[in-house]
Amino acid sequence: MRIITLEEHISFPALASLIPAETLAARSIERSPMIKRVAEELADVSNQRLVSMDKNGISMQVLSVIGAGAELLEPAAAKDFAALYNDTLAAAIAPYPFRFTAFAHLPMTSPEAAADELERACTQHGFCGAFINGLTQGSFLDDPQFAPVLQRAERLDVPIYLHPGLPLKAVVDAYYSGLPGNAGGVLATSGWGWHSETAIHILRLIISGTLDRYPRLKLIIGHMGEMLPGMMARCDQKFKPGQAGAHQRSISQTLREQVYITTSGMFTLPPLYMALETFGLNNILFSVDYPFSTNEEGKAMLDSFPLSHQEIVQIAHQNADRLLKLPR
């Protein structure tokens, strides 16, 4: 069976080293023990990564840049850095056209340049969308400054994968400080904060009316919907069109029409059941979150799905093939 995974990460230390040390020290996930633990796997394309894919029957990974990136840089530097990263990544995966593709890394501090880089990466390198790590300098994507990126993604008919980023210092101080050991850091990121912030990001795009302005734009989020399946009905109740917010459609309708979710990093069945009941089978795509999670964990989860063979095939690759227009 063909298996596609699309929240699978990469980071090239040689490129990260081009970012000024003071910038990295001020705000970068590079300091995280989680990143350091898997640094070797993140930098690899053609060795252990491919071995693990073959061992677990994974046909293709869609790669995305994690860690220190263009969003840390001022506009002029961000543009050149993102282009270099995309060119380097494209060269690394070129020998394996049926095993890897990628989401474009964008200079989000310069939205017009980000839109142009998205188009260049998709048309020149065959990338299949964009990957954005959380907020950009404290701003969500519903900020009007990011209209060029959303417009271009819609016109190109490529999705934006909205991935969690590091929370702002003010948020960390207010919500996640004063806890023992590294508990605050985990609560702020993979233990809770990343997921709630991404859910808020999606809700802002809906209730601000942004997704109504770009009705053909497609978004992808990970971790079995970033808490949204469990809150979908309540959000419908509290954010009725015309009463709370600027949106024209219900929250659930907009989510089903424009947002796709992946299974990344979630390896138990209850979240799957909830995702199927809320987002529906057509909106669920298989992913692992490699190397932060293992391909073995992901494959075991896929094998445990209490679904028909055709339903599993749809999650394993058909939905991704259709959404990303992947090579076969």
C-alpha positions in Angstrom: 0.0 0.0 0.0 1.2 3.5 -0.9 1.9 5.5 2.3 2.4 9.3 2.3 3.6 11.3 5.3 3.5 15.0 5.3 4.6 16.5 8.6 8.2 15.3 8.4 10.9 17.6 9.3 14.4 18.6 8.1 17.0 21.1 9.3 20.4 21.8 7.8 22.9 23.0 10.4 25.1 24.7 7.8 22.2 27.0 6.9 21.0 27.5 10.5 24.6 28.7 11.3 24.1 31.6 8.9 21.6 33.2 11.2 23.3 35.7 13.6 24.1 34.2 17.0 22.3 36.9 18.9 19.2 36.2 16.9 19.3 32.5 17.7 19.9 33.2 21.3 17.0 35.6 21.5 14.4 33.3 20.0 14.9 29.9 18.4 13.8 26.4 18.9 17.4 25.4 18.2 18.0 25.8 22.0 15.4 23.0 22.7 16.7 19.7 24.0 14.1 18.1 21.7 15.8 19.6 18.6 19.3 18.6 19.9 18.2 15.0 20.5 17.3 14.5 16.8 19.7 16.9 15.2 21.4 14.1 13.2 18.1 12.7 11.9 16.9 16.2 11.0 20.0 16.8 8.8 19.8 13.5 7.0 17.9 13.0 3.7 19.3 9.9 2.0 20.7 7.6 4.7 18.9 6.6 7.9 15.7 8.5 6.8 15.3 6.4 3.7 16.2 3.2 5.6 13.5 3.9 8.1 11.0 4.8 5.4 11.7 1.5 3.6 11.5 -0.5 6.8 8.1 0.9 7.5 6.6 0.9 4.0 6.5 4.7 3.7 6.5 5.6 0.0 7.0 9.3 0.2 7.8 12.0 2.8 6.8 15.7 2.3 9.6 17.5 4.0 9.4 20.8 5.9 12.0 23.1 7.5 11.9 23.2 11.3 14.0 25.2 13.7 16.0 28.3 12.9 14.6 29.8 9.7 13.8 32.9 7.7 11.0 34.0 10.1 13.8 35.1 12.5 15.3 37.5 10.0 14.6 41.0 8.8 12.9 41.2 5.3 15.9 41.6 3.1 17.9 38.9 4.7 14.9 36.6 5.1 14.2 36.6 1.3 17.7 35.4 0.4 17.8 32.9 3.3 14.5 31.3 2.3 15.5 31.0 -1.3 18.9 29.4 -0.4 17.1 27.0 1.9 14.6 25.9 -0.7 17.3 25.6 -3.3 19.5 23.5 -1.0 16.5 21.3 -0.1 15.5 20.8 -3.7 19.0 19.7 -4.6 19.1 17.2 -1.7 15.9 15.5 -2.7 16.3 15.7 -6.5 17.8 12.2 -6.8 14.6 10.8 -5.2 11.7 12.3 -7.0 9.3 9.6 -6.0 10.4 9.4 -2.3 10.5 13.1 -1.3 8.9 16.4 -2.1 8.7 19.5 0.2 6.8 22.5 1.4 8.4 25.8 0.7 10.2 27.7 3.4 9.0 31.3 3.3 10.5 34.7 4.3 7.3 35.6 6.2 8.7 38.9 7.5 8.4 40.1 3.9 5.0 38.9 2.8 5.3 40.0 -0.9 8.7 38.2 -1.1 7.1 35.2 0.6 4.4 35.0 -2.0 7.0 35.2 -4.8 9.2 32.6 -3.1 6.2 30.3 -2.7 5.5 30.5 -6.4 9.1 30.0 -7.3 9.5 27.0 -5.1 6.4 25.4 -6.5 7.0 26.1 -10.2 10.8 25.7 -10.3 11.3 22.9 -7.7 7.9 21.2 -7.8 7.2 21.9 -4.1 3.6 21.3 -3.1 2.7 24.2 -0.8 4.1 26.2 2.1 5.0 25.4 5.7 4.6 28.2 8.2 5.8 27.9 11.8 3.3 29.7 14.0 3.2 33.5 14.4 5.5 35.9 12.5 6.9 38.5 14.8 3.8 38.2 17.0 1.2 38.4 14.2 -1.3 35.7 13.1 -2.1 35.1 9.4 -5.3 37.0 9.6 -3.3 40.2 9.8 -3.8 42.1 6.5 -0.1 42.2 5.9 -0.1 38.5 5.0 -2.7 38.8 2.3 -0.2 38.4 -0.5 0.8 34.9 0.8 -2.8 33.8 1.1 -3.8 35.2 -2.3 -0.8 33.5 -4.0 -1.4 30.1 -2.3 -5.1 30.3 -3.4 -4.2 31.2 -7.0 -1.5 28.5 -7.2 -4.0 26.0 -5.7 -1.4 24.8 -3.1 -2.1 24.4 0.6 -0.4 26.1 3.6 0.7 23.7 6.4 0.3 25.7 9.6 2.6 24.3 12.2 3.1 25.4 15.8 5.9 27.8 16.6 7.5 28.9 19.8 5.1 30.9 22.0 5.8 34.6 22.6 7.7 35.5 25.8 4.7 37.3 27.2 2.6 34.2 26.8 5.3 32.0 28.3 5.7 34.3 31.3 1.9 34.5 31.9 0.9 30.9 31.4 3.9 28.6 31.6 6.3 30.0 34.1 6.8 29.0 37.7 6.6 25.2 37.2 9.1 22.6 38.3 12.0 21.5 36.1 11.2 21.6 32.4 7.5 21.2 32.9 6.8 24.8 31.8 8.7 24.3 28.6 6.8 21.1 27.8 3.4 22.6 28.7 4.2 25.6 26.5 5.1 23.5 23.5 4.4 19.8 22.7 2.5 19.1 25.9 -0.3 21.6 25.3 0.6 25.2 24.2 1.6 24.4 20.6 -1.7 22.8 19.9 -4.0 25.4 21.6 -2.2 28.2 19.8 -2.6 26.5 16.4 -6.3 26.0 17.1 -6.6 29.7 18.0 -4.7 30.6 14.8 -7.2 28.6 12.7 -10.2 30.1 14.6 -8.9 33.6 14.0 -8.6 33.0 10.3 -12.3 31.9 10.3 -14.0 34.4 12.6 -12.0 37.3 11.1 -13.6 36.5 7.8 -10.2 35.8 6.3 -11.1 32.3 5.0 -14.3 33.7 3.5 -12.2 36.1 1.5 -10.1 33.2 0.2 -12.6 30.4 -0.1 -10.4 28.2 -2.3 -7.4 28.4 0.1 -6.6 25.1 1.7 -4.9 24.8 5.1 -3.3 21.7 6.8 -2.8 21.3 10.5 -1.3 18.4 12.4 -1.8 16.4 15.6 -5.2 15.1 14.7 -6.7 18.6 14.4 -4.9 20.5 17.2 -7.8 20.2 19.6 -10.4 21.5 17.2 -12.4 18.3 16.8 -13.4 18.3 20.4 -14.4 21.9 20.4 -16.1 22.1 16.9 -19.7 21.9 18.2 -19.1 24.4 21.0 -17.4 26.8 18.6 -20.4 26.6 16.3 -22.6 27.4 19.2 -20.5 30.4 20.4 -19.5 31.9 17.0 -22.7 32.1 15.0 -22.3 33.8 11.6 -23.6 37.4 11.9 -23.5 37.4 15.7 -19.9 36.9 16.8 -17.2 37.6 14.2 -17.1 38.5 10.6 -17.4 35.0 9.1 -20.2 34.0 6.7 -20.2 30.3 7.3 -20.3 28.2 10.5 -17.0 27.2 12.1 -17.6 23.5 11.3 -18.5 24.2 7.6 -15.4 26.3 7.1 -13.2 23.7 8.8 -14.6 20.9 6.6 -14.3 22.9 3.4 -10.9 24.4 3.9 -8.9 22.7 6.6 -7.2 19.3 6.4 -5.8 17.5 9.4 -2.9 15.0 9.8 -2.4 12.2 12.3 1.1 13.5 13.1 2.4 12.6 16.6 -1.0 11.1 17.7 -0.9 7.4 18.1 -4.1 6.4 20.0 -7.5 5.7 18.5 -9.8 8.1 20.5 -8.5 11.2 18.7 -9.0 9.4 15.3 -12.6 8.6 16.2 -13.3 12.2 17.0 -11.6 13.4 13.9 -13.7 11.1 11.7 -16.9 12.3 13.4 -16.1 16.0 12.9 -13.7 16.6 10.0 -14.6 13.5 8.2 -12.7 10.9 6.3 -11.9 13.1 3.3 -10.1 15.6 5.4 -7.7 13.3 7.3 -4.2 12.6 6.1 -1.6 10.2 7.5 1.6 11.6 9.0 4.2 10.7 11.6 6.1 13.9 12.7 9.5 12.3 12.0 12.0 12.4 13.6 10.3 13.7 16.7 8.1 10.6 16.5 9.2 7.4 14.9 8.0 5.8 11.7 7.4 2.6 13.7 4.9 4.4 15.9 3.1 5.8 13.0 3.0 2.6 11.0 1.7 0.7 14.1 -1.0 3.3 14.5 -2.0 3.0 10.8 -2.1 -0.8 11.1 -4.5 -0.5 14.1 -7.1 1.6 12.3 -10.5 -0.2 12.7 -11.5 0.9 9.2 -12.2 -0.8 5.9 -9.2 -1.3 3.6 -10.5 1.5 1.3 -10.9 3.9 4.2 -7.3 3.2 5.3 -6.0 3.6 1.7 -7.8 7.0 1.6 -6.0 8.2 4.7 -2.7 6.6 3.9 -2.3 8.3 0.5 -5.4 9.1 -1.6 -6.3 12.3 0.3 -2.7 13.5 0.2 -2.3 12.6 -3.5 -5.4 14.6 -4.3 -4.6 17.6 -2.2 -0.9 17.9 -3.0 -1.0 16.6 -6.6 1.9 14.3 -5.8 4.0 12.5 -8.4 3.4 8.7 -8.8 
